[in-house]
Amino acid sequence: MSARGSERYRNYSSVLKQHGEGKRLKTVTRIFTFFLIIIALILMFIVVSRWEEKQTIKKTSFVSHECTNET
């Protein structure tokens, strides 16, 4: 083994600790990202459903006004 390779394993506990911290950070980031994506999808669904509801109300009121104007 070269001198460089043995240096790498000399501080194995610190290397393992850094790996654990990095892995934990990646997991937290992934969970946070998925959480934000789910919230964004829910908000988009709410906005679209309210927008469709307003469009239906406008069409219904427009049709009822046309019927009352004809008579």
N, C-alpha and C positions, 0 to 999 in steps of 0.2 A: 504494500500500500504506500502511496506517495505521502510526502509530508503534508500536502494539502488535504488529502483524504482523511488523515488522522486528526487534523485540526477540526475538521467538520464534526467528527464524532466526540471530540473532547467536551464540547458544550452541548451534548445531546439533550439534556433536560431543558435548556433554554430554547433550543430548536423546536423541541416538542411543545413547549409552552407557546411559542409564537405560532406554531401550526394550529394549535387549539384555539387561540384567540382569532386567528384569521378565519378558521372554519366557522366559529361562532358568529363573527361579523358578517360573513356571507349568508349564513342562515337567517339572521335577523333582517338583513337587507332584503332577502328574497321574500320573507313573510310580510314585511312592510310594503313591498312592491305589490304583491298579490292583494293585500288588503286595500291599497289605493285603487287598484284596477277594479276590484269588486265594488267599491264605493262609487267610482266613476260610472260604472255600468248601471248601478241602481239609480243614480242621479239622472243619467240620460233617459232611462226608462220612465222616470217620473215626469221629466220635462216633456218628453214626446207624448205621453198619455194626456197630460194637461193641455198641450197644444192641440191634439186631436179633439179633445173635449170642447175646446173653444171653437174649433172649426165646425164641429157638428152643430153647436148652438147657433153660430152665425148662419149656417145654411138653413137650419130649421126656421129661424126668425125671418130670413129673407123669403123663404117659401110662404110663410104665413102672411107676410106683408103683401106679397103678390096676389094671394087669394083674396084678401080683404080689399085690395085696390080694384079688382075686376068687378066686384059687385056693387 
